[in-house]
Amino acid sequence: MARAFLYVRDDCEHCESLRQRLADDGDEVVEINVTREPRVITELLKLTAGRRIVPVLVRGGVIEVTPDGGSTF
């Protein structure tokens, strides 16, 4: 089981889809919600090269920006 960090926002269908896929795969997910924790946006922007988009998955040293489609904020 891999530990994953998942950046999401409220009301994001792409975030929910990825969250469910990770759960189905048995991954341990630490969810970081930019709507509820806006202080993490600076960190997210570093991961996305300045793009305000979610979901972003960080797992095993690999950053995946919107692997199956995304939502801007």
N, C-alpha and C positions, 0 to 999 in steps of 0.2 A: 504494500500500500504506500503510495507516494503522497507526500504532503504538498498541497498546492495552496497558493494565495490567489484569490479571485477578487478582482476589483469590479464592483457592480454599482448600479444606481437603482433607486426605486422605479417601479413601473417599466422595466426593461425586459421585453420578451426574449431577447437574445441572451440576457443574463440568466434568466430562469431556465432556458433550454440547456445552457452550458452547465449550470448548477446541477440540473437533473442528470445529465450525462456523467458528470464527475461522481455523483452519488452512486449511480448505477455501476460505475467502474470500481467503486470501493475506495476512491481517493479520500484522504483526510483533507478537508477544505477549511481554510481560514478565510472568511469572507470580509472584505473591506468595502463598505458602502460609502461612496463619495457624497451621496445626498445627506446622509446622517453624520458623516465625519468629513466636512469640507476641508479640514486641515491636511488631509492626505492627497488632495488634488495636486499639490506641488510634486509629490512623489510619483503620482500617476503620470504627470506630464513628462517627467524624466524617462519613464518607461516607454512612452508612446511617441517620443520625439516631438512633443508639443501638441499632440492631437488630444482633444477633449472627447474621448470616445471610450465606451465600455461594451462588453466585458474585456478585461485583460487578465490573462492567466499567467502566473509565474510558477513554474514547476521544474525542479531539477536544474535550475540555472538557466532555463529557457523561457523567454518572454514571448507569449502569443497574444498579439493584439487582434481582437475580434475574430477568433478562429472560425466562427460560423455566421458572421454578420454582426453588426454592432449598432449602437445607439449613441448619438452625440448628446452632450449636455452643456 
